[in-house]
Amino acid sequence: MLRKWAVGFVLLWAGMAIGAAHAQTDEEGAQARALLTEAVDYYKENGDKALAVFSRQGPFVKDDLYVFAINTNGIMLASGGPSVMLIGRDIMNTIDDELKPKFQQALSQPESGEILEADYPWGSWNTGGRKITKHVYFQRVGDTVLAVGYYQPRASSEQALQLLETAAEAVNSNPRETFNAINALDPRFYKDDLYVFVVELDSQRFVAHGSNLRLVGRDFGALADRVGKPFGQEALDQLATNETAEFDYQWKHPITGDTEHKHAYARKVGNYLVAVGYYQPNNGNGEQASAE
């Protein structure tokens, strides 16, 4: 368990492009940045006494936003979120050797007085084991790095097409292995709210689904969304005469739980329909799809 949480922090530092923070128009981003500024000011005024305040449910935990702190030696000092279990532990003892140099490089960055930012995959209490992109603002104060991040669960149409390409190549190369990986939430086959599903064309039944295993074995052609649209058959009809398909329907978002408008791209790969869809918020007009 400790290793899982530690890997998230490694990916933060290893994947970052260090630089001054750019202006953010996103409201949640502005709130995260503001909370970090409050935490930095509080830490400067109170020193290490502030760490206990950061680690309890108080003024530095606001909805899904919380402060965490780690020193330049890799020791977790404070957290108002799930990573509280790592407080007092050396992160370097729980990461893979190939990641340690990058981790050490990030921690050795000099104090500049600037807020920096980075993206990294991370789970939360509400993601059902899925890691989604978290954007974090952080600032070094002496030997301590303070940070606040927020989740960015919505992927783009371009990312959906990229994931579809990855999945189609994998299905073409080794179908059964790929189906098992998709059903096991292999991170190669999901990103944020994107996931892959696969339907066998002969039987028209799901053989893999990256969000809802209960659909595996179900008849895709018989599916209709909450407003009654038979999107499964629509997709199958398109692939009967084309190598690709696009279709729209109302479907449950895997992270928020809300029913939203979803646009899906599908591709015929041998005897399989391989598909990935992206969500468009504020366009849904129903409750959860009946199949879910």
Disulfide bonds with the S-S distance in Angstrom:
none
